[in-house]
Amino acid sequence: MTSYDLYAIGNALVDSEYEVSDSQLASMKVDKRRMTLIDAARRTELLGHLGQVHARRTGGGSAGNTVVALAQLGGKAFYSCRVADDELGAFYTQDLVANGVATNLTHTKPTEGQTGSCMVMITPDAERSMSTFLGATAELDHTALHEKDIAKSKIYYMEGYLAASPSGLQAALLGRLIAKDAGVKLATTLSDVSIINFCRAGLDAIVGQGLDYLFCNEEEAQVWCGSKDLPTICQQMRQLARTVCLTRGPQGCVVLEGMQQIMVPAATVKALDTNGAGDMFAGAFLYAVTHGHSHAQAAWLANQAAAQVVSQYGNRLTSELMGTIKAHFAQHVAS
């Protein structure tokens, strides 16, 4: 009997989001549109630069955002992650529970240390630049896995960022084996260009001999394939998974399945903040496919939800807004 629509493993990070100018970003020597891992000293330095800039705080982590999106739409999700015994760790755990996500955090006592955090800097062009202090999540390992729950899930989802963490990658791969043996479908995301450039071997291991679902944006696909030619990219990417979702911002997305290629248009919005858009897309898409909808319908829902995220500041939507999106989806499917 299936217990969860989605079982995911990934980083537990509390996001603090700041609106900054391009000149501020340059003065802080933050790589624009990239995720950069930082240590505690660099985090303190960046906080000093930001001074009185107001920060919005939310639960984060790429796969964490994805499971919350799926749960807000009415799916059942489990998230394996790691936090420390501090205020941020308590905040993160409570956030998952409040959003209806089951987690290993409610079954184990957190360790000493600092919970991971991500400083997300949003420039006027809506691009996000992330400086990530992993903290406790750097020590994520196999003890976070719930084998029985993996085996009773429809899809096992591995956060691509774990390619940068030796113990996290090992845990994700162990979960992959458990899922595969149980006949659970496999999914991942390429996460970020920096992960592809510097942690390609880890991503290759996560992809393995192939997945059921792979999510990436066009820039990530270009770097992965070493080409900017869309037909060439599609030909290469379709070898990695049974279904590949290639997001293209305002141009919508391409869903690749075998030799079939479906173009799904984006919703038209004014972009303010792209943080969390890919995570939302994956969560909404996986919600739809685990509830009997076609891949074209799933991509429509995912595009609508991702568009709402980029049209506001912050990486998540309210449960009320997600309910409205779900109602519009029902109308779309019925029409």
NORQUI-V445601 format. One record per pair of residues at least 12 apart in sequence whose C-alpha atoms are under 7 Angstrom apart, sorted by the first residue. I is the first residue (numbers start at 1). J is the second residue. If there is no record, write none. Layout:
I|J, I|J
This chain:
1|152, 2|152, 2|153, 2|154, 3|149, 3|152, 3|153, 4|76, 4|77, 4|78, 4|152, 4|153, 4|154, 5|75, 5|76, 5|77, 5|153, 5|154, 5|155, 5|290, 6|76, 6|77, 6|78, 6|153, 6|154, 6|155, 6|156, 7|77, 7|78, 7|79, 7|150, 7|153, 7|155, 7|156, 7|157, 8|63, 8|78, 8|79, 8|80, 8|156, 8|157, 8|158, 9|63, 9|79, 9|80, 9|81, 9|157, 9|158, 9|159, 9|172, 10|63, 10|64, 10|80, 10|81, 10|158, 10|159, 10|162, 11|61, 11|81, 11|137, 12|60, 12|61, 12|64, 12|81, 12|82, 12|83, 12|116, 12|137, 13|59, 13|60, 13|61, 13|116, 13|117, 13|118, 14|57, 14|58, 14|59, 14|60, 14|88, 14|92, 14|116, 14|117, 14|118, 15|57, 15|58, 15|59, 15|60, 15|117, 15|118, 15|119, 15|120, 16|55, 16|56, 16|57, 16|58, 16|118, 16|119, 16|120, 17|55, 17|56, 17|57, 17|119, 17|120, 17|121, 18|53, 18|54, 18|55, 18|120, 18|121, 18|122, 19|121, 19|122, 19|123, 20|121, 20|122, 20|123, 21|123, 21|124, 22|123, 28|46, 28|49, 31|129, 32|129, 33|127, 33|128, 33|129, 34|129, 34|130, 34|192, 34|194, 35|129, 35|130, 35|131, 35|132, 35|192, 35|194, 36|130, 36|131, 36|132, 37|131, 37|132, 37|133, 38|131, 38|132, 38|133, 39|133, 40|133, 59|92, 59|95, 62|159, 62|279, 63|159, 63|279, 64|79, 65|279, 65|280, 65|316, 66|279, 66|280, 66|282, 66|283, 67|283, 68|99, 68|101, 69|280, 69|283, 69|284, 70|283, 70|284, 70|287, 71|99, 71|100, 71|101, 72|99, 72|319, 72|322, 73|322, 73|323, 73|326, 75|287, 77|101, 77|102, 78|101, 78|102, 78|103, 79|101, 79|102, 79|103, 79|104, 80|103, 80|104, 80|144, 80|145, 81|140, 81|144, 82|136, 82|137, 82|140, 83|110, 83|115, 83|136, 83|137, 84|110, 84|111, 84|112, 84|113, 84|114, 84|115, 84|136, 85|110, 85|111, 85|112, 85|113, 86|114, 86|115, 88|115, 89|115, 93|105, 104|144, 113|136, 114|135, 114|136, 115|135, 115|136, 115|137, 116|133, 116|134, 116|135, 116|136, 116|137, 117|132, 117|133, 117|134, 118|130, 118|131, 118|132, 118|133, 119|131, 119|132, 122|273, 126|271, 126|272, 126|273, 126|274, 127|273, 127|274, 128|273, 128|274, 128|275, 138|165, 139|167, 139|168, 140|167, 140|168, 141|167, 141|168, 141|171, 142|171, 145|175, 147|178, 150|179, 151|178, 151|179, 151|182, 151|184, 153|184, 154|184, 154|185, 155|184, 155|185, 155|186, 155|187, 156|179, 156|184, 156|185, 156|186, 156|187, 157|186, 157|187, 157|188, 158|172, 158|187, 158|188, 159|188, 159|189, 160|188, 160|189, 160|190, 160|191, 160|203, 161|191, 161|195, 163|199, 163|202, 163|203, 164|195, 164|199, 169|202, 173|206, 185|212, 186|211, 186|212, 186|213, 187|211, 187|212, 187|213, 187|214, 188|213, 188|214, 188|215, 189|214, 189|215, 189|216, 190|215, 190|216, 190|220, 191|216, 192|220, 193|220, 193|223, 196|224, 207|240, 210|240, 210|241, 211|240, 211|241, 211|242, 212|241, 212|242, 212|243, 213|241, 213|242, 213|243, 213|244, 214|241, 214|243, 214|244, 214|245, 215|244, 215|245, 215|246, 215|282, 216|245, 216|246, 216|247, 217|246, 217|247, 217|248, 218|246, 218|247, 218|248, 221|233, 238|256, 238|257, 238|258, 242|257, 242|258, 243|255, 243|256, 243|257, 244|256, 244|257, 250|266, 251|265, 251|266, 252|264, 252|265, 252|266, 252|303, 253|265, 264|299, 264|300, 266|303, 267|303, 267|304, 267|307, 269|307, 269|311, 270|311, 271|310, 271|311, 272|310, 272|311, 272|312, 272|313, 273|310, 273|311, 273|312, 273|313, 274|310, 275|314, 275|315, 276|315, 276|316, 277|306, 277|309, 277|310, 280|305, 280|306, 281|302, 281|303, 281|305, 281|306, 282|302, 284|301, 284|302, 284|305, 285|298, 285|299, 285|301, 285|302, 301|329, 305|325
